[in-house]
Amino acid sequence: MNIKIIRLVTGEDVIGNITSEDNKFVEISKSFVIIPTQSAPGQPVKLMLTPYMPYSKDDKVKISADKIITTIEPKDEILKSYQQNTSSIVTSPGLITESKLPKLD
């Protein structure tokens, strides 16, 4: 796996597995946006991972190379959190899934 964090020109930090890249596009699978949160001033900043483009049928997202500012290796604790979020081994019968959500007409 080639897990990287990319910073987009929009300011978003996206973490995912880079499956291919060329001069025009970078393709990322299992992509998440990293969102810093702080419960109150002076409190430590926590990082939250939320799916990037969660309404797509595809597991992969192509991002224009000219929209990427930089690409970096994630810190170990961020990589571990990402791997936990993308692991298919962990399942729980009590969780709400997309298939259980009401349909919008």
N, C-alpha and C positions, 0 to 999 in steps of 0.2 A: 504494500500500500504506500501511496505517496501523499500523506496527509500534510496539508499546508494551510496557512491562514493568508488570505489575500485581502488587501485593502482596496476598496473600489473608490472611484472619484466621488461617489455619493456619500462617502464617509463610513459606509458599512464595512465591518470586518466579517468575512465569510470563511468558515473552516470546512474543509471537505477533502475527499480523495481526488486528486487531480489524475484523471484517467487519460487525458491527451491534451496537448497544447501545440500551437504553431504560431505564426506571426499574426493571425487574425482572431483566433478563438482559444479559450481555455475551457476544457470540459471538466466539470466537477460532479462527482456522485456523492450522495448522502451529505448534502450541503446544509450547514446551519449558520445562522447569523449569531455573532457574539454580542450580547447587549450588557453593558455595565450598568449595575443598579446600586443605589445607596439608600438605605432605609431612612436615614436622617443625616443632617450635616454633622460632620465629625466622625461618622460611623464608617467602618471599612467598606470599600467598594467590592461588590460581589459580581461575578460574571454569570449570565444566564444564556443558555443555548436555546434557540428557537429555530424550527425548520425554515430554510430559505426556499421560497416558492412552494409552500406546502400544498397548493391546490392543483399542481401539475400531475399528470398521469405518469410522467417519466421520473426515473430516479436520478437522471443526469440533467445538468443545466449547462448550457453553453454561454459563456460570458465573453464579450468582445475584449480582445487584448488591450485595445486603446482605452478601456474603462478601468483598467487595473493600475493602481499606483505602485504597489509593491507586493512581493510574495515572501513570506517568512516561515520558518519552522516554529510550530507551537511549543510553548513551555510544557514540561512533563505533566503538570497537573491539569492543564487545559486538554492535552492529548488524552489523558486518562478519562476525563469527563466526556469528551467526544466519543471515545470508544465505548463507554457505558451507554451513551444515548443511542448509538447505532448498532449495538449488539442485538442480534436476533435470538440469543440464547435466553435472555431474561423475559419471562412472560408472567402475567398476573391475571387471573380470571375476573377480578373485580374492576378492572380499568375500563373506562369509556373509550370506545374506538370509533373511527369514522363510520363504520357500518351500523353502529347503534344510534347515530345522530338522526334526528327527524329530517325528512326530506322536505326541501323547499320547492313549492310549486310555482 
